[in-house]
Amino acid sequence: MKHYVGIDLHARTLQLCVIDAEKGERILERARVANRLPEILELLEPFKEGELSIAVESTFNWYWLVDGLQDAGYEVHLAHTLGNARITKAKVKTDRRDAYRLARLLRSGDLQEGYIYPRETRPIRDLIRHRQRIVAARSGEYARIRIQLYREGILEHSRTSVQAMTDDEIETLFVHPAVAAVAHFELERICLLQAQITKIERQIEGYAGDLPEIILLRGLPGVDLALGPSSFSKPATSLVLRLIAPIARTAGSFPVVRTRRTLRNPVDPERRATPSSNPHSPKPRHMPCAPTKGCDAMPTASSPAVRVVVAKPSSATTSATSWPSRSG
């Protein structure tokens, strides 16, 4: 006989519910157990003789449970937390009800499932997500420096000029030592975050460069290593990994791939493609790429990866920022 299992997973415990295939209303087992795989397998052992399908809620800690159940030979489905509105939008929510609803949704075929990422490449995805968080933290540090400039009444600055700010310029712009000290701390944190981003990108390049999926994607038009000049004052090589939605367009005689930020020509990456005439198409935006003192600044994107962009060193140097005098 076929049985269906719903598991509402938490940090330390889980709620389990087993129903039969013929009468979905009949609950054969309902229990709350600790997050220990041997205890869970022992609880499921009486139902292993028949066909058993398990729905596990996609929480932050589903890795160990899904891997352990699959290793034990069970059919596991990962329930998309936001996709199952019958659970997320229910007026009465308890662990027992959620586990029961998961089992019933799996039985009726209405369970919205998430993708079970392969355990071999799962750490690479987590590393890319960690890079996203670090990039967001670095952007926040730049924003705090700009807030301090606005507080001091300094309006003649841009995002690029703040990214190229040095310690000497901070001493010139901020009169009070305490305000200058805060700005120095911001720059120190930016350098630390940038160093971590560089290490992570090198690790991702080493891990994902030889994956069969990456090799296949690089065979598609417009998805490949894109070499282009860098506007850094120091030689730098960047690995920009972002999720792209390749949409074939025509610019002259070359196909164009539209990304979230830019329109690039895959045949000649140094040449900026002409934007589409469609008024609803997003306008291309340039990524900031000015360096920070003490850091090998690199352009980054906040999206996870498919595309690899390598910027080769450029002989051009970034001009110094001309900051307004406080006396003026």
N, C-alpha and C positions, 0 to 999 in steps of 0.2 A: 504494500500500500504506500502511496505517496503522501509525504507530510511536508508541511511548510513551517518555517521557523522565522520569527521576527526577533531581532536583537536591538534593543535600545541601549547604546553604548555610552558610558560616562568615563570619567578619568580613572576611578578606582573600582567601580562596580558596573554591572550590566543587568538589564532586565530581559529575560528570555521567555518567549511564548511559542508553543508548538500547537498547530492545528492540523486536522486531517484534510485530505483532498475532497472527500465525498461530501462532508458536512462542515463547511468552513466555520460554522458557529461553535463547533465542539472544540473545547480547549483540552488538549491532552496533557500538557505540561506548562507550568508557569512558575518561574522561580527567579530570584535575584541572587546572583553569585558574584564573587570577587573576580577581578580581571586576572585570572590565572588559567592558562590554557588547559592544563590537565583536568581541572575541575569542570570546565566547559565541555570537553570531549567526553568525560565520564557521564555528564548529564545527557548528552546526545546519543550515547551508545545504544540505549534500548530502541531507538528509531533508525539505526543504521542498516538494519536488514532490508528495509524498503528504500524507495527513492526519496531523498531528502534534499530540499532546496532551502537555502538560508539567505535572508535579507538582513544586511548589516547597515546600520545607520552610518552615514559618512560624516564622522566627527574628526576632530584633529588627531586622534590616536588610533585610527582604524588599521594601520599597517600590520601590527603584530597579529591581530585577530584574523584578518582576511588571509594572511600568509599561512597562519597555523591551520585554519580550517581547510584551505586548499591543499596543504600538504597532507592532511588527514583524508583527502579524497572527497570532500563535500563540494557540492555545487553552490557557489557563493555569488550573491548579487549585492552590489554596493548601491544603497539607496541614496539618491540625491536629496539632500536635506531641504533645499529650497524648492525643488521641483514637485515634491509631494505635498500639495496644499491641504490635503485632508488631515495631515498631521500638523503641519506648521500653523495652519489657520483654524485649528479646532478650538472651540470655546472652552472645552474641558480637556486639559492636558495633564496626564500623569504618565509615569514610566510604564505602568502596566497597560494602559490604553495605547500608548505609542507602539509598544512591541506587538500588541495584538493587531493594530492597524497595518503595521509593516507586513505581518504574515498574511493578512487578508488581501492586501494590495498585490503581493507576490502571487497569491493563488488566483486572483482574478485577471492577472496580466496587466494591471494598471500601474505597476510600480515604475516610477521614473528613476532610471538607473544612472549612476555615474561611472566614469571610466576607471577601471582598476589598472593603474599604471604599473608596468612591469617592474618587479623589484630590482632588476639589474640596473636600470637607468633611473630609478626613482630618486636616488641621492643627487643625481645631476639636476633634476628638476627642482629639488629642494634648495640646491646651491644657487640656482638662477633666481628663485624666489627670495633667498636671503640677500642676493645682490640688489634686488628691487628695493628692499627695505633700507639698505645702506644708501642707495642713490636718493631715496626720498628723504632720509635723514640729512644727507649733505645739502640737498636743496633747501631744507629748512634752515640750515646754518647760514646759507647765503641770504635767505629772506630776512633773518634776524639782523644781519649787518645792514641791509638796506633800511630796515625799520629804524635803526639807530641813526643812520644818515638823515632820514626824514625828520627825526626828532630834533636834530641839530640844525634843521633848516637848510640842508644841502640837497638841492633838487637836481643839480646837473650831474646825474650819474645814471648808469644803465646796468643791466644784469651782467653784461660782458665786462664792464669796467670794475664792477665789484669782484668778479671772479679773478681779475688780474691785480687786485689790491695787494700791496706789500705792507710790511710792518712800519716802514718809514712814512708811508702815506697815512697810516692810521694815526701816528703821532702828530702829523700835520693837521688832520681833519678834526680830531677830537681834542678839545682843550683840557677837560678834566681828566686826571690820571685814571680815575675809576672807570669812566666810560671807555677810555682807550684800552684799559686792561680787559674789559669784557670783549671788545672787538678782537684783541689778540687771542683770547681764549677761543673765540669762534674760528679764527684762522687755524689754530692748532688742531681743533677737532676736524676741520675740513681736510687738513693734510692727513690726519689719521684715517679718516673714512676713505680718502682717495687711495691711500696705500692698500687698504683692504680690498677696494674695488679692483685695483690692478691685479692683486694676487688671485682673486676669485675668477677674473676673466681669463687669466692664464691657465688656471685649473680647468675651467670649462672648455677652453680650446683644446687642452690635452685629452680630456675625457670624451668630448663629443665629436672631435674631428674625424674619427674613423668609424663612427656609427653607420650602419647600413642605411638608416633613415636619412641621415644628413647627406650621405653620398647620393642617394636617390633624389633628394630635394635639390641638391646642387646641379643635377642634370636637367632641371626644369628651366625654362626661359626666365631670366631675371632673378633667379635664386642662386647666388654663387658668391665667391669672394669678389668684393668690389674694391678695387684699388683707386685711391683718390688722394689729391694733395692735402696736406695738413696745414693749418694756419697757426700751429704752435711755434713758440719761440725756441723750444728745445725739440730735438728729434723724439718722436713718440710713435708707437705702434698701438693701435686700439683694436679691441675686439668688441664689436657692438652686436649684441644678440637681442633680437626683438621678434615678436610674433607679427608676421605680415600676412596680409590678405592679397595675394597677387591678382590684380585685375588687368587684363590685357587691354592696352589702348594703343593708339597710333600717334607717333610724333615724328613726322617726316617719314623715313623709311625704317625706323627702328621701333621695336616694341618697347613699351614703357610699363614698369611695375609700380603701382601706387601703394605706398606705405602710409602709416599714420602721420608721419611728419614730412616726408619729402617725396618728390617725384624724381626718380633716378633712371638713367638710361643704362640698362645692363650691358650693352655692347660698349659704350663709351662712358664710364662712370664719371669722368671729369666734366662732362658736358651736361648742363642742367636741362632737363626736358621741359618742353612747353606745356603749361597746364592745360587741362581740358577746357573746352568751351562750354561745358555743362555748368550752368550757374549753381547747381547743387553740389558740385564737386568741391572737396576741401582744398583750400589754398595751401601751397607748400610753405613750410616754415623751416628756418635754418636752426640747427642745434648749436647751442653755445659751446665754444671750444677754446676759450682763452685760458691760459695756464694760471695756476696759483703758485706763489712763491714757496719753494721747498717741496713742491709736488709735481709729478709728471701728470699733468691734467689730461684727461681723455674725454672725448664725447661719449655720452651715455644715453640710454633709452630706458624707460621704466617698464617696458613690456618684456615678457619672456621670449625665448629664443627660437628662431629657426634660421635667421639670416645672420651671416658673419660678414662684417665690414672691417677691412683692415686699411688703416690710413698710413701711408708711407711718409717718411720725413720730408719736410719742405724746407727749402732754403730761405723762404721769406720769414721775417721776424715780425712779431707783434709790436706795434708802436706803443710807446709808453702812454699811460692815461694822463690827461691833463686835468687835474682837479682844480676847482675854483678856490681862490684865496678867501679865507674867512674874513679878512679885512674889507674885501670887496662886497 
